[in-house]
């Protein structure tokens, strides 16, 4: 009996182990392999610092893989207590309160769809739900600064509320880039004058450019892109019908202050409009295909290598040429 009891105990352990393995398999069989299994610390630090001080970005690093699916069931806007209404199609979800008219939400949805060809043309790819593990782009269209502050505070972004027309809130984990939300500040997009200038389109396309840009970066490498690169390309892509202009004073200021390899330029206009002018000059000098090739290489190899491989030049040489030609942007 004692021997039979020992055999039964061994069999029980074997069966329990097998069941545990099956459970682990069932839990993980639908999970994709980790996209970024070993992200360099430099890249993590850079991603967490995005938007510090001057930008319209909030980003965080999650050391744990994000479970699938990445759908929108857990969105803040899905909570009935928020009182938000949804306007949804196959690619986007617009969350809005009763203070926002439905036709304004419909306009926002139409503008979001209008951005897709532009993202594909310049950034190189638009990221559909099938590319993001089933997640649609969640856009919070707020009525005013009070609503905007409330929404961005929910995402830990209260400090950007007073300084931004829109914000892109993201997470990076070993599973990949994850877009938590895009929020649009109604204080500006529903301002009568700015609304007449289609400012909602400018803000939304700027933020959607951030989404596609940061989804394109290869985080397996040591990445530390300066602020002008991601804010400048967002301006260039988001307002394709306009080029920046500057006073002579601002041109002189950029010539003396702007270092293309610095983390950021000293002033907001230098980061956004100055960054925009860099990409306009790049297109002028190397044509649109050259600019697109530069971005494609930059996503993995950074700016110095991309300058060398794409244009056979160095960052200091390109910077000197841009500064020498800033007068073409003089108003």
C-alpha positions in Angstrom: 0.0 0.0 0.0 2.8 2.3 0.8 4.4 1.7 -2.6 1.0 2.3 -4.4 0.6 5.5 -2.4 4.0 6.7 -3.5 3.2 5.9 -7.2 -0.1 7.8 -6.9 1.7 10.8 -5.4 4.1 10.8 -8.3 1.3 10.5 -10.8 -0.6 13.4 -9.1 2.5 15.6 -9.3 3.0 14.7 -13.0 -0.7 15.5 -13.8 -0.6 18.8 -11.9 2.6 19.8 -13.7 1.1 18.9 -17.1 -2.1 20.9 -16.3 0.1 23.9 -15.3 2.0 23.8 -18.5 -1.2 23.6 -20.5 -2.5 26.7 -18.6 0.7 28.6 -19.3 0.5 27.6 -23.0 -3.2 28.6 -23.3 -2.4 31.9 -21.6 0.5 32.7 -23.9 -0.4 31.1 -27.2 -2.3 34.2 -28.5 0.4 36.6 -27.3 2.8 37.9 -29.9 6.6 37.6 -29.3 8.1 40.6 -27.5 9.0 43.3 -30.1 11.5 45.0 -27.9 12.9 42.4 -25.5 15.9 44.4 -24.4 15.4 48.2 -24.8 18.6 50.2 -24.0 18.4 52.3 -20.9 19.3 55.4 -22.9 16.3 54.8 -25.1 14.0 54.3 -22.1 15.3 57.6 -20.5 14.7 59.4 -23.8 11.2 58.1 -24.3 10.2 59.0 -20.7 11.6 62.6 -21.2 9.6 63.4 -24.3 8.0 66.7 -24.2 9.6 67.9 -21.0 9.2 71.7 -20.7 8.2 72.6 -24.3 6.4 69.7 -25.9 2.9 68.3 -26.4 3.8 64.8 -25.4 3.3 62.6 -22.3 5.1 59.3 -22.4 5.9 56.5 -20.0 7.8 53.2 -19.9 6.2 50.0 -18.7 8.8 47.3 -18.0 6.1 44.6 -18.2 4.7 43.3 -21.6 1.3 44.7 -22.2 -1.3 41.9 -22.5 -3.3 41.4 -25.6 -5.7 42.5 -27.0 -5.0 46.2 -27.1 -8.6 47.1 -27.8 -10.4 50.1 -26.5 -12.5 48.4 -23.8 -10.4 49.8 -21.0 -10.4 53.4 -22.3 -11.2 56.2 -19.8 -13.9 57.3 -22.2 -15.7 53.9 -22.0 -16.4 54.4 -18.3 -20.2 55.4 -18.1 -19.4 57.7 -15.1 -17.5 60.0 -17.5 -20.8 60.8 -19.3 -18.9 60.9 -22.6 -20.5 60.0 -25.9 -18.6 58.0 -28.5 -18.5 58.3 -32.3 -16.7 55.2 -33.6 -15.8 53.6 -36.9 -13.2 50.9 -37.9 -10.1 53.1 -37.2 -11.0 55.8 -34.7 -13.1 56.5 -31.5 -14.0 60.1 -30.8 -14.9 60.7 -27.1 -16.9 63.9 -26.4 -19.2 65.4 -23.9 -22.7 66.9 -24.3 -21.0 70.3 -24.6 -19.5 69.3 -27.9 -22.0 69.1 -30.8 -22.2 65.9 -32.7 -21.4 67.6 -36.0 -18.1 68.8 -34.5 -17.3 65.2 -33.5 -18.2 64.1 -37.0 -15.9 66.8 -38.4 -13.1 65.6 -36.2 -13.6 62.0 -37.4 -13.5 63.1 -41.0 -10.3 65.1 -40.4 -8.7 62.0 -38.8 -9.5 59.9 -41.9 -8.1 62.7 -44.1 -4.8 62.5 -42.3 -4.1 58.9 -43.2 -2.8 59.5 -46.8 -0.6 62.2 -45.5 0.9 60.0 -42.8 1.5 57.2 -45.3 3.2 59.7 -47.7 5.5 61.4 -45.2 6.0 59.2 -42.2 6.1 56.1 -44.3 3.2 54.2 -42.7 -0.2 54.7 -41.0 -0.8 52.4 -38.1 -4.2 50.8 -38.4 -5.8 48.7 -35.6 -4.5 45.5 -37.2 -0.9 47.0 -36.7 -1.6 47.9 -33.0 -3.1 44.6 -31.7 -6.6 45.7 -32.4 -6.4 49.2 -30.9 -8.2 52.1 -32.6 -6.9 55.6 -32.1 -8.8 57.2 -29.1 -9.4 60.9 -29.6 -10.8 63.0 -26.8 -12.4 66.1 -28.3 -13.0 68.5 -25.4 -15.3 71.5 -25.3 -13.1 73.9 -23.4 -10.0 74.3 -21.2 -11.8 72.9 -18.2 -12.7 69.6 -20.0 -9.3 69.4 -21.5 -7.6 69.8 -18.1 -9.9 67.1 -16.6 -9.1 64.6 -19.4 -5.3 65.1 -19.5 -5.2 65.0 -15.7 -6.7 61.5 -15.8 -3.7 60.5 -17.8 -1.2 62.2 -15.5 -0.6 65.1 -17.9 -2.0 68.0 -15.9 1.1 70.1 -16.4 0.5 70.3 -20.2 -3.1 71.5 -20.0 -2.3 75.2 -19.9 0.3 75.2 -22.6 -1.0 73.0 -25.4 -3.7 72.8 -28.1 -3.4 69.0 -28.1 -1.4 66.2 -26.5 -0.4 62.7 -27.5 -0.2 60.3 -24.5 1.8 57.1 -25.1 3.5 54.1 -23.4 6.5 52.0 -24.5 6.8 48.5 -23.2 8.7 45.3 -24.4 5.5 44.6 -26.4 5.8 47.8 -28.4 4.5 51.4 -28.7 1.0 51.9 -27.3 -1.1 55.0 -27.8 -3.2 55.8 -24.7 -4.9 58.8 -26.0 -4.9 62.0 -28.1 -6.7 64.9 -26.5 -7.7 68.1 -28.3 -8.1 71.4 -26.5 -11.5 73.0 -27.2 -10.3 76.3 -26.0 -8.4 76.7 -29.2 -10.1 74.5 -31.9 -13.5 76.0 -31.1 -12.2 79.6 -31.0 -14.2 81.5 -33.6 -11.2 82.8 -35.5 -9.1 79.7 -35.2 -12.1 77.5 -36.2 -12.4 79.6 -39.3 -8.8 78.7 -40.1 -9.5 75.0 -39.7 -7.3 74.8 -36.7 -8.8 71.5 -35.6 -7.2 69.9 -38.6 -3.8 71.4 -37.8 -3.8 70.2 -34.2 -5.3 66.7 -35.0 -2.8 66.1 -37.8 0.1 67.2 -35.7 -0.9 64.7 -32.9 -1.5 61.9 -35.4 1.9 62.5 -36.8 3.3 62.0 -33.3 1.4 58.7 -33.1 2.8 57.4 -36.4 6.3 58.8 -35.9 6.8 57.2 -32.5 5.2 53.9 -33.7 7.9 53.9 -36.5 10.9 54.3 -34.2 13.0 51.1 -33.7 13.4 51.0 -29.9 15.9 48.1 -30.1 18.6 50.7 -30.7 20.0 53.5 -28.5 17.6 56.3 -29.5 17.8 60.0 -28.5 16.2 62.1 -31.1 16.2 65.9 -30.5 12.9 67.7 -30.0 13.1 69.6 -33.4 12.9 66.3 -35.2 9.6 65.1 -33.9 7.9 68.5 -33.4 9.3 69.8 -36.7 8.1 66.8 -38.7 4.7 67.1 -36.9 4.4 70.7 -38.1 5.6 69.8 -41.6 3.2 66.9 -41.9 0.3 68.5 -40.1 0.2 71.8 -42.1 1.3 70.8 -45.6 -0.1 74.0 -47.2 2.0 76.4 -45.2 5.7 77.2 -44.6 6.9 79.0 -41.5 8.0 82.6 -41.6 10.2 84.5 -39.2 11.2 88.1 -38.3 14.8 89.0 -38.9 15.3 89.0 -35.1 14.1 85.4 -34.8 16.3 84.4 -37.8 19.3 85.9 -36.1 18.3 84.2 -32.8 18.1 80.7 -34.4 21.4 81.2 -36.1 23.1 81.9 -32.8 21.2 79.5 -30.5 20.1 76.4 -32.4 22.3 73.3 -32.3 20.7 70.4 -34.2 22.2 67.8 -31.9 21.0 69.5 -28.7 18.1 67.9 -26.8 15.9 70.9 -27.6 16.2 74.5 -28.7 15.8 77.2 -26.1 12.4 78.6 -27.2 9.1 77.2 -28.3 9.0 78.9 -31.7 12.5 77.5 -32.5 11.4 73.9 -31.7 8.1 74.0 -33.6 8.5 76.6 -36.4 12.2 76.3 -36.5 11.9 72.5 -36.7 9.4 72.9 -39.5 11.8 75.1 -41.4 14.5 72.4 -41.1 12.3 69.9 -42.9 11.2 72.5 -45.5 14.8 73.2 -46.2 15.5 69.5 -46.4 12.8 69.1 -49.0 14.1 72.2 -50.9 17.6 70.7 -51.0 17.0 67.0 -51.4 13.4 66.8 -52.7 10.6 65.0 -50.9 12.0 61.6 -51.6 15.2 62.6 -49.9 13.3 63.8 -46.8 11.3 60.5 -46.7 14.5 58.5 -47.0 16.1 60.5 -44.2 13.2 59.7 -41.9 13.2 56.0 -42.7 16.9 55.7 -41.8 16.6 57.9 -38.8 13.9 55.7 -37.2 16.6 53.0 -36.6 20.0 54.7 -36.9 19.5 58.3 -35.6 20.2 61.6 -37.2 24.0 61.6 -37.8 24.0 58.2 -39.5 20.9 59.2 -41.5 22.5 62.4 -42.7 25.6 60.5 -43.8 23.8 57.6 -45.5 21.0 59.6 -47.1 22.6 62.9 -48.0 26.4 62.1 -47.8 26.8 65.0 -45.3 27.3 65.7 -41.6 25.0 67.3 -39.1 27.2 70.3 -38.6 27.4 70.8 -42.4 23.6 70.5 -42.8 23.0 72.8 -39.9 25.3 75.5 -41.4 23.5 75.2 -44.8 20.1 75.5 -43.1 21.2 78.6 -41.2 22.8 80.1 -44.3 19.4 79.8 -46.0 17.1 81.0 -43.3 16.5 84.3 -45.1 14.1 82.4 -47.5 11.7 82.1 -44.5 11.8 85.8 -43.7 8.4 87.5 -43.5 
